[in-house]
Every structure is written in structure tokens, then in C-alpha cells.
Amino acid sequence: MYESHFGLQEAPFALTPNTRYFLRARSHNDALELLLVALREREGFIKITGEVGTGKTLLCRLLLNELEHKAYTAYIPNPHLTPETLYAAVAEELGVDVDACANTHQILKALNQRLIALAIDQRPVVLVIDEAQAMPEDTIEALRLLTNLETESIRLLQVVLFGQPELDELLKRESLRQLRQRITFQYRLAPLDKVLVAQYLRHRLAQAGYNGGDLFTPSALRLVTRSTGGIPRLVNIIAHKSMLAAWGKGDRQVARAHVMMAIRNTDSAQMPNPLVRWL
């Protein structure tokens, strides 16, 4: 739409997670490094939490890419499942012929045999669950029991949980204390600060083919940061709408007025305090 106007090859602020656009901000880079180290040490449960829009799904995809040739992985993007369905989904992800199993007991038996067979290759098996806060309590308990599958020397299955802060509240329940005690590593993703928001915008624009000067004026950058709270998904939305506004007026640079138009059109954005003077 506005790509040619700004000299871009593609839209820079699409909401679909794309690992090519990953900015190695300290919080997100530290989370990825923690995941890789913990998995290398064969830890049981690892938990990554963050507010809506902080980049958990993108980080999840980066992890799966990193593990592609280092581990066998099973990915569950929507864990609002019954325990029986969870067992079947994990088994299927790991190559078990679920249709040949008559019941849950046979699925678990076949899954255990599959995990032992994979362990022979001396590569870890990692179960990655996104949106883990949506898991019913009995399914979380079933997940804990699933990790009991092990030999005398090695753990057969490691689990990485990605979730919103509600996951922390869910795991505080007394009935889930056994699983909570098994979480050996955890990390909370932080929003971007004003410096990182500027870097984030420049990075995504550069990845989309932009090679000019700063596209967002300093006052526009400050307003993007203030209105989004540094949440990457909101930054994408406001930046996209701001560029649309600039394009619609024929302007070559995104100014504060364009960002204000975007904010007014976005319910989740924070309106700036009219008493605060923006330089």
C-alpha cells in the first residue's frame, strides 16, 4: 500500500510473527539464551511469560528454529485440551501412529516407546507449548505426569511453557504445587524502552528494504513509545497506521501528527496526557 512511497520492498509492521524481523533486544535475547542453556542441561520445565504482544510467539518460533537440528520437538500452539487429547497431540507430533491405538493407555505406552527410541540418538525431546495459560488444570497435571517418563539416567521429555502472566497465577494453585516445583528456569519478557523502540522501528524498516534517514521524527518516536508502553505488537500497529497517515497526506516522514491519528484509531493505545508538553 505505502511500500513504494517510502522505498520499501514489503510491509515492515505485519502482525504475523516473522523470525527475520526479530530484534535481539536484551530481554528477548536473554530469554532465548536461557532457553537454549536450560535445554542443553536437560532441565525438566522452563517457563517464559510476558504480557500480550511482547513477542512470546516469535520467541517460540525462534526456539523451534534453533532446535531444528539439535532436538526432536513437539509444538502445541493451542493447549486448551483435555488430558487425553494432549497425550494424543504430543504423540502425533513425535511420529506415533495414534490411529493404531485403541485408547489413552495404548497412546501413552506407544509414546513412551517412541521417547525411548528417540533417546538412543542422544538428542533431547522438547515439548513446546504456546499460550499455556489456556490449559485446564487437569491438563496441566497430566502434563506433569507425562514428564515422569524417564530412564534411570536421562529425562525423556523436556517442556517449555510460553504464556501470559495469568499462567503464573494459575501455577500458584496449591493443587499444582508439584509442577510448580519442577520449573527450574523461568523468565519474564519486558516491554521495550524508548531507546529500543527506536531501534525496533529502524530494524524492521531496514529488514523491509528501507535505506533512507530516520523515517520517524524524534517527537513521533517518543509518542509511539508513550502510547504503546513498548509492547512490540502495539508498536507495529501504531507504526503501520502512522505510515498510512503520512502516505495519505503525501508526506515522506512520519511526524507526531501522524502518530496522533494512529492513536485515535487504536483502542488499545494510550492517549498522551494533554498537560504534558512534547518537544
Secondary structure, 3 states (H helix, E strand, C coil): CCHHHHCCCCCCCCCCCCHHHCCCCHHHHHHHHHHHHHHHCCCCEEEEECCCCCCHHHHHHHHHHHCCCCCEEEEECCCCCCHHHHHHHHHHHCCCCHHHCCCHHHHHHHHHHHHHHHHCCCCCEEEEECCHHHCCHHHHHHHHHHCCCECCCCECCEEEEEECCHHHHHHCCHHHHHHHHHEEEEEECCCCCHHHHHHHHHHHHHHCCCCCCCCECHHHHHHHHHHHCCCHHHHHHHHHHHHHHHHHCCCCCECHHHHHHHHHCCCCCCCCCCCCCCC
